[in-house]
Amino acid sequence: MAYQNPSQEEIRDILRSSNVIAVVGLSEKPDRTSYMVAEAMQRRGYRIIPVNPVVAGTKILGELCYSSLKDIPEQVDIVNVFRRSEFCEPVAEEAVAIGAKTLWLQQGIINISAANIAAGGGLKVIMDVCIKVADSVLLPGGK
């Protein structure tokens, strides 16, 4: 059976009930899509936690960057992924391990195996959707 994202209403509920978004693959470079999307979500009231082993220990968007999801010392609602599709399974495993609520693969990222890992661990899964666009469309006035 083909994978299907949650309905628009379910995605709206996910966004409305979420506060902390760990962004895996968040670049420290302001001209990168991951940075622009994370910055926009931060401006809309979400707490952004950068996850990027290359720049772990530094700050991105004023937040300490972690090497992996397992290093984050607080509860994460959404794990938003800016990694190529073939690198998503370990991220899904970590998302399950830390008790995240949702695995969100950005636009252009699809990995059925990662989706199955996350769903099997009780997470909601959204693939091939830009979180910034979804938030702007589904919660136009903000949370």
Summary of the structure (lengths in Angstrom):
residues: 143
radius of gyration: 13.7
end to end distance: 33.7
largest distance: 42.6
contacts: 463
relative contact order: 0.20
helix: 38%
strand: 18%
